[in-house]
């Protein structure tokens, strides 16, 4: 989202930690230092939103989390990292392959995300309707399939002018 809506050449860098401060080999402080180093690099300008984890620099658009606990779990599967945080300097290998912007004046906060599960009924969609959601995103099964029992509630939401997006969780 940030990479789509932020339109500045200034570096925007996101980081996190995979291990808590009480774990051996915590990675948070190193990731913060790496993120600051990347953000202060002249080469980071104009590359969009970056994610720095485990001494790698990835485009926020491309990076995915592949594991719940490993420090090297953030990977750009299709294109690979943009660069690395070397002990001596920040090294960029390439520019982002895809750059897309969505002109945005404001972001609507009243959007509900509903994870679709087998056998679910329409109660969550009905709740979104009754709470006057402006949009509903349904995280559907692998091919975008949804249980037939929720179709009438989806139609009701659409008839009321609520935007409904169905996307594959894959």
MONORDA-V664938 format. One record per backbone hydrogen bond with DSSP energy under -0.5 kcal/mol. NH is the residue of the N-H (numbers start at 1). CO is the residue of the C=O. If there is no record, write none. Layout:
<<NH | CO> <NH | CO>>
This chain:
<<5 | 1> <6 | 2> <7 | 5> <8 | 6> <12 | 48> <14 | 50> <23 | 20> <26 | 23> <31 | 27> <32 | 28> <33 | 29> <34 | 30> <35 | 31> <36 | 32> <37 | 33> <38 | 34> <39 | 35> <40 | 36> <41 | 38> <44 | 41> <45 | 42> <46 | 9> <47 | 44> <50 | 12> <51 | 58> <52 | 14> <53 | 51> <53 | 56> <56 | 53> <57 | 83> <58 | 51> <58 | 56> <60 | 49> <62 | 59> <63 | 59> <64 | 75> <66 | 64> <66 | 73> <73 | 70> <75 | 64> <75 | 73> <77 | 75> <80 | 76> <82 | 57> <83 | 57> <84 | 91> <85 | 55> <86 | 84> <86 | 89> <91 | 84> <91 | 89> <92 | 90> <93 | 82> <94 | 82> <102 | 4> <103 | 101> <111 | 109> <112 | 135> <114 | 112> <114 | 137> <115 | 113> <116 | 114> <116 | 139> <120 | 117> <126 | 122> <127 | 123> <128 | 124> <129 | 125> <130 | 126> <131 | 127> <132 | 129> <133 | 128> <134 | 110> <135 | 110> <136 | 163> <137 | 112> <138 | 136> <138 | 165> <139 | 114> <139 | 137> <140 | 138> <140 | 167> <141 | 145> <144 | 141> <150 | 147> <151 | 148> <154 | 150> <155 | 151> <156 | 152> <157 | 153> <158 | 154> <159 | 155> <160 | 156> <161 | 158> <162 | 157> <163 | 134> <165 | 136> <167 | 138> <167 | 165> <169 | 140>>
